[in-house]
Amino acid sequence: PMVIEARVEGTFLQTVTALQAQFWKDFDYRLYSGVNVVRDFARYNNLDMAAVMPVVFTSALNTTAESQEHFNLLGELTYGISQTPQIWLDNQIYEAGGGLQMNWDYV
């Protein structure tokens, strides 16, 4: 997300020009992956090999009906696996077939 200061200093054009400049500066970090965030967080906090974020919650709720239809075209899900390093529990939840589906991937 981009942080936007609510203070208005200058004209509208100056404000939106400054916001655009900030956007492009922040956008340069788009390739800084979540893995890099976790590694740097661990390094900064001297956590070595400890699980930094051992439990995660993955939600695909409130997806559009159209995206659900495309997902259903693939057929019935019979097997699934996710592998995320240093995660003890990945709690996943999504809507499928008119119901709520929940999956736990755990170590």
Backbone as JSON, one array per atom type, in Angstrom:
{
  "sequence": "PMVIEARVEGTFLQTVTALQAQFWKDFDYRLYSGVNVVRDFARYNNLDMAAVMPVVFTSALNTTAESQEHFNLLGELTYGISQTPQIWLDNQIYEAGGGLQMNWDYV",
  "N": [[0.83, -1.19, 0.0], [0.31, 2.27, -0.53], [1.4, 5.04, 1.27], [-0.33, 7.92, 2.05], [-0.14, 11.23, 2.76], [-2.43, 13.3, 4.44], [-2.29, 15.98, 4.62], [-2.54, 19.05, 2.93], [-0.47, 20.88, 1.06], [0.17, 23.55, -0.81], [-0.86, 23.89, -4.26], [-3.52, 22.08, -5.95], [-2.45, 20.78, -8.19], [0.29, 20.68, -7.49], [0.11, 19.0, -5.3], [-0.92, 16.54, -6.38], [1.11, 15.98, -8.15], [3.26, 15.57, -6.41], [2.24, 13.28, -5.12], [2.24, 11.5, -7.26], [4.99, 11.31, -7.76], [5.78, 10.13, -5.35], [4.41, 7.71, -5.58], [5.77, 6.46, -7.77], [8.28, 6.19, -6.63], [7.72, 4.44, -4.47], [6.76, 2.29, -5.95], [9.01, 1.16, -7.01], [9.77, -0.8, -5.26], [8.3, -3.03, -5.77], [9.22, -5.5, -6.58], [10.37, -6.58, -4.42], [10.27, -9.27, -2.61], [7.96, -11.21, -0.53], [9.39, -13.19, 0.77], [11.89, -12.0, 1.01], [11.18, -9.94, 2.77], [10.55, -11.4, 5.12], [13.04, -12.65, 5.62], [14.71, -10.38, 6.03], [13.41, -9.27, 8.23], [13.82, -11.28, 10.15], [16.61, -11.25, 10.26], [17.08, -8.62, 11.16], [15.95, -8.77, 13.7], [17.49, -10.66, 14.93], [16.79, -13.46, 14.76], [17.72, -15.79, 13.69], [17.32, -19.08, 12.73], [14.72, -19.41, 13.49], [11.16, -19.82, 13.21], [9.62, -17.2, 11.74], [7.08, -16.19, 11.09], [5.01, -18.22, 11.97], [2.34, -19.02, 11.66], [-0.12, -18.58, 9.27], [-2.84, -16.95, 7.58], [-4.76, -17.53, 4.89], [-6.96, -16.06, 2.76], [-9.52, -16.37, 0.42], [-11.95, -15.31, 0.21], [-14.93, -13.54, -0.76], [-14.47, -13.36, -3.48], [-15.13, -12.69, -6.93], [-18.14, -13.74, -8.62], [-17.67, -14.46, -11.22], [-14.95, -15.18, -11.23], [-15.11, -17.44, -9.67], [-16.6, -19.11, -11.32], [-14.76, -19.57, -13.39], [-12.83, -20.96, -11.95], [-14.27, -23.26, -11.31], [-14.48, -24.48, -13.79], [-12.23, -25.98, -14.04], [-12.7, -28.36, -12.87], [-13.4, -30.81, -10.25], [-11.73, -30.35, -7.19], [-9.4, -32.57, -6.11], [-7.03, -33.04, -4.86], [-4.64, -31.13, -3.15], [-1.83, -29.05, -2.42], [0.25, -26.91, -0.57], [3.35, -25.36, -0.19], [5.16, -23.68, 2.0], [8.0, -22.13, 3.1], [9.18, -22.23, 6.46], [6.72, -22.0, 7.71], [4.4, -23.03, 10.03], [1.69, -23.53, 10.17], [-0.72, -23.14, 7.74], [-3.62, -21.68, 7.25], [-6.19, -21.94, 5.14], [-8.92, -20.51, 3.4], [-11.82, -20.55, 1.41], [-14.44, -20.03, -1.05], [-16.39, -22.49, -2.62], [-18.31, -24.4, -4.88], [-20.75, -23.48, -3.84], [-20.38, -23.54, -1.15], [-18.43, -23.19, 1.9], [-15.04, -23.65, 1.99], [-12.35, -25.06, 3.77], [-8.94, -25.38, 4.5], [-6.11, -26.83, 6.0], [-2.73, -26.59, 5.9], [0.01, -28.08, 7.3], [2.96, -28.49, 9.32]],
  "CA": [[0.0, 0.0, 0.0], [1.0, 3.55, -0.59], [1.02, 5.95, 2.34], [-0.65, 9.25, 1.53], [-0.33, 12.24, 3.81], [-3.67, 14.03, 4.2], [-2.02, 17.42, 4.63], [-2.46, 19.67, 1.61], [0.41, 22.05, 1.04], [0.32, 23.95, -2.2], [-2.02, 23.76, -5.14], [-3.93, 20.71, -6.28], [-1.46, 20.23, -9.13], [1.5, 20.36, -6.74], [-0.19, 17.84, -4.44], [-1.0, 15.3, -7.16], [2.46, 15.75, -8.7], [4.03, 14.97, -5.31], [1.72, 11.92, -4.94], [2.73, 10.69, -8.37], [6.42, 11.06, -7.51], [5.85, 9.16, -4.26], [3.97, 6.42, -6.13], [6.84, 5.84, -8.56], [9.34, 5.81, -5.69], [7.26, 3.24, -3.77], [6.57, 1.24, -6.94], [10.31, 0.53, -7.24], [9.91, -1.92, -4.33], [7.31, -4.06, -6.11], [9.89, -6.78, -6.79], [10.92, -6.99, -3.12], [9.32, -10.34, -2.31], [7.62, -11.53, 0.85], [10.5, -13.97, 1.33], [12.9, -11.02, 1.42], [10.67, -9.26, 3.96], [10.71, -12.3, 6.26], [14.48, -12.79, 5.88], [15.22, -9.15, 6.61], [12.81, -9.15, 9.56], [14.54, -12.22, 11.02], [17.99, -10.76, 10.43], [17.01, -7.41, 11.98], [15.57, -9.14, 15.07], [18.38, -11.73, 15.37], [15.98, -14.66, 14.98], [18.42, -16.92, 13.09], [16.53, -20.06, 11.99], [13.38, -19.54, 14.07], [10.03, -19.5, 12.34], [9.29, -15.8, 11.99], [5.63, -16.07, 11.01], [4.7, -19.64, 11.87], [0.93, -19.27, 11.34], [-0.64, -17.61, 8.32], [-4.23, -17.12, 7.2], [-4.94, -17.2, 3.48], [-8.39, -15.94, 2.49], [-9.97, -16.07, -0.93], [-13.37, -14.98, 0.34], [-15.41, -12.36, -1.49], [-14.05, -13.31, -4.87], [-16.3, -12.46, -7.79], [-18.81, -14.94, -9.15], [-17.01, -14.81, -12.48], [-13.71, -15.91, -10.95], [-15.52, -18.75, -9.18], [-16.98, -19.91, -12.49], [-13.52, -20.0, -14.06], [-12.22, -21.97, -11.09], [-15.07, -24.48, -11.42], [-14.22, -25.1, -15.09], [-11.09, -26.89, -13.91], [-13.18, -29.63, -12.32], [-13.41, -30.98, -8.8], [-10.43, -30.42, -6.53], [-9.24, -33.86, -5.42], [-5.79, -33.01, -4.08], [-3.95, -29.84, -3.19], [-0.74, -28.9, -1.46], [1.03, -25.69, -0.64], [4.58, -25.52, 0.57], [5.7, -22.37, 2.33], [9.08, -22.33, 4.06], [9.12, -21.67, 7.8], [5.33, -21.83, 8.16], [3.94, -24.22, 10.73], [0.27, -23.75, 9.85], [-1.32, -22.25, 6.74], [-5.06, -21.84, 7.3], [-6.73, -21.42, 3.89], [-10.38, -20.54, 3.34], [-12.35, -20.05, 0.13], [-15.78, -20.49, -1.4], [-16.43, -23.38, -3.8], [-19.5, -25.24, -4.95], [-21.81, -22.95, -3.01], [-20.07, -23.73, 0.26], [-17.2, -22.66, 2.44], [-14.0, -24.68, 2.05], [-11.23, -24.71, 4.64], [-7.83, -26.31, 4.37], [-4.95, -26.55, 6.83], [-1.45, -27.22, 5.57], [0.78, -27.98, 8.54], [4.21, -29.26, 9.4]],
  "C": [[0.87, 1.25, 0.0], [0.48, 4.45, 0.52], [0.8, 7.33, 1.74], [-0.89, 10.18, 2.72], [-1.56, 13.07, 3.46], [-3.46, 15.54, 4.19], [-1.89, 17.95, 3.21], [-1.6, 20.92, 1.73], [0.64, 22.41, -0.41], [-0.96, 23.74, -2.97], [-2.37, 22.29, -5.34], [-2.9, 20.05, -7.19], [-0.17, 19.86, -8.41], [1.3, 19.11, -5.88], [-0.21, 16.55, -5.25], [0.34, 14.98, -7.81], [3.35, 15.1, -7.64], [3.57, 13.53, -5.06], [2.22, 10.99, -6.05], [4.2, 10.35, -8.18], [6.59, 10.03, -6.41], [5.45, 7.77, -4.74], [5.11, 5.74, -6.87], [8.02, 5.43, -7.68], [8.97, 4.51, -4.97], [7.15, 2.04, -4.71], [7.88, 0.51, -7.24], [10.52, -0.68, -6.34], [8.98, -3.08, -4.65], [7.94, -5.43, -6.28], [10.55, -7.29, -5.51], [9.93, -8.0, -2.53], [9.03, -10.48, -0.81], [8.7, -12.34, 1.53], [11.6, -13.02, 1.8], [12.47, -10.27, 2.67], [10.91, -10.11, 5.2], [12.19, -12.47, 6.62], [15.05, -11.55, 6.55], [14.67, -8.93, 8.01], [13.55, -10.04, 10.55], [15.95, -11.73, 11.3], [18.01, -9.54, 11.35], [16.76, -7.74, 13.44], [16.4, -10.29, 15.62], [17.65, -13.03, 15.68], [16.6, -15.91, 14.38], [17.46, -17.82, 12.32], [15.12, -20.24, 12.56], [12.31, -19.21, 13.04], [9.55, -18.1, 12.69], [7.79, -15.59, 12.03], [5.08, -17.48, 10.87], [3.26, -19.96, 11.51], [0.46, -18.17, 10.4], [-2.09, -17.96, 7.99], [-4.38, -16.63, 5.77], [-6.43, -17.21, 3.17], [-8.63, -15.61, 1.03], [-11.48, -15.82, -0.91], [-13.68, -13.71, -0.44], [-14.81, -12.24, -2.88], [-15.3, -13.16, -5.73], [-16.88, -13.78, -8.28], [-18.13, -15.4, -10.43], [-15.72, -15.6, -12.23], [-14.03, -17.31, -10.41], [-15.91, -19.66, -10.33], [-15.76, -20.42, -13.23], [-12.82, -21.1, -13.26], [-12.95, -23.3, -11.23], [-14.87, -25.19, -12.75], [-13.08, -26.11, -15.04], [-11.5, -28.26, -13.38], [-13.1, -29.66, -10.81], [-11.99, -31.07, -8.26], [-10.35, -31.73, -5.76], [-7.99, -33.9, -4.57], [-5.17, -31.63, -4.22], [-2.87, -29.8, -2.14], [-0.12, -27.53, -1.65], [2.25, -25.9, 0.25], [5.2, -24.14, 0.77], [6.78, -22.57, 3.39], [8.83, -21.59, 5.37], [7.71, -21.34, 8.28], [4.9, -23.13, 8.82], [2.5, -24.56, 10.35], [-0.19, -22.7, 8.86], [-2.8, -22.57, 6.71], [-5.64, -21.16, 6.06], [-8.25, -21.55, 3.89], [-10.84, -19.91, 2.03], [-13.74, -20.62, -0.09], [-15.7, -21.36, -2.65], [-17.69, -24.22, -3.73], [-20.63, -24.78, -4.06], [-21.56, -23.11, -1.52], [-18.74, -23.11, 0.64], [-16.2, -23.81, 2.58], [-12.86, -24.19, 2.93], [-10.17, -25.8, 4.51], [-6.71, -25.87, 5.31], [-3.77, -27.31, 6.28], [-0.57, -27.01, 6.8], [2.03, -28.83, 8.46], [3.99, -30.42, 10.35]]
}
